[in-house]
Amino acid sequence: MLAQGQLIADLHQKDRTGVLGHWTDGWDAFPAARQRLLDAIAATRLPNPVFIGGDIHSSWTTDLKADFANPSSATVATEFVGTSITSDPPPYDLIAAALPENPHVKYFESRHRGYVSVPPRIRPSKARD
């Protein structure tokens, strides 16, 4: 599990004129660094990597792809982003309209806020003789 503070997934958005752009308040502002990180995870065959993020004031689940330009490329890791507790979220309709351009986004929600709890891994006890 890797915890960090931003959305890692690529987020394509169109401006009012229909020109495709990127959201730069996350890892989209650092595409080379993101690609090096994902390449390293793929090269080491790290089993079941999960990223936990935040600071986007909404909930997300994404597939982190080996190549975001190719939606059918291998999924290298899974990302979960937790929402804010009180801060205003991004406009739901604006982000929802961009989701068809982002097939790696599996879940998005900004209409509800709260917190996320990740329970500790519970290991089964050994059977007693």
RADA-V498084 format. One record per pair of residues at least 6 apart in sequence whose C-alpha atoms are under 8 Angstrom apart, sorted by the first residue. I is the first residue (numbers start at 1). GAP is how many residues later the second one is. If there is no record, write none. Layout:
BEGIN
I:GAP + I:GAP
END
This chain:
BEGIN
1:48 + 1:49 + 1:50 + 1:51 + 2:47 + 2:48 + 2:49 + 2:50 + 3:48 + 3:49 + 3:50 + 4:47 + 4:48 + 4:49 + 4:50 + 5:47 + 5:48 + 5:49 + 5:50 + 6:19 + 6:20 + 6:21 + 6:47 + 6:48 + 6:49 + 6:50 + 7:19 + 7:20 + 7:46 + 7:47 + 7:48 + 7:49 + 7:74 + 8:18 + 8:19 + 8:20 + 8:26 + 8:45 + 8:56 + 8:71 + 9:18 + 9:19 + 9:53 + 9:54 + 9:55 + 9:70 + 9:95 + 10:12 + 10:17 + 10:18 + 10:58 + 10:92 + 11:11 + 11:12 + 11:17 + 11:91 + 12:8 + 12:9 + 12:10 + 12:11 + 12:86 + 12:89 + 12:90 + 13:7 + 13:8 + 13:9 + 13:10 + 13:85 + 13:88 + 14:6 + 14:7 + 14:84 + 15:6 + 22:6 + 23:6 + 27:7 + 35:31 + 38:26 + 38:27 + 38:28 + 38:38 + 38:39 + 39:27 + 41:8 + 41:35 + 42:24 + 42:34 + 48:29 + 48:30 + 49:27 + 49:28 + 49:29 + 50:27 + 50:28 + 50:29 + 50:30 + 51:26 + 51:27 + 51:28 + 51:29 + 52:27 + 52:28 + 52:29 + 52:30 + 53:26 + 53:27 + 53:28 + 53:29 + 54:27 + 54:28 + 54:29 + 54:30 + 55:28 + 55:29 + 56:25 + 56:27 + 56:28 + 56:33 + 56:34 + 57:25 + 57:26 + 57:27 + 57:30 + 57:31 + 57:32 + 57:33 + 57:53 + 57:56 + 58:23 + 58:24 + 58:25 + 58:26 + 58:31 + 58:32 + 58:50 + 58:51 + 58:52 + 58:53 + 58:54 + 58:55 + 59:21 + 59:22 + 59:23 + 59:24 + 59:48 + 59:49 + 59:50 + 59:51 + 60:19 + 60:20 + 60:21 + 60:22 + 60:45 + 60:46 + 60:47 + 60:48 + 60:49 + 61:17 + 61:18 + 61:19 + 61:20 + 61:44 + 61:45 + 61:46 + 61:47 + 62:16 + 62:17 + 62:18 + 62:42 + 62:43 + 62:44 + 62:45 + 63:12 + 63:13 + 63:14 + 63:15 + 63:16 + 63:41 + 63:42 + 63:43 + 64:11 + 64:12 + 64:13 + 64:14 + 64:15 + 64:40 + 65:6 + 65:8 + 65:9 + 65:10 + 65:11 + 65:12 + 65:39 + 66:7 + 66:8 + 66:9 + 66:10 + 67:6 + 67:7 + 71:32 + 71:33 + 82:33 + 82:34 + 83:27 + 83:30 + 83:31 + 83:32 + 83:33 + 84:29 + 84:30 + 84:31 + 85:28 + 85:29 + 85:30 + 86:27 + 86:28 + 89:21 + 89:22 + 90:20 + 91:19 + 92:17 + 92:18 + 92:19 + 96:12 + 99:6
END
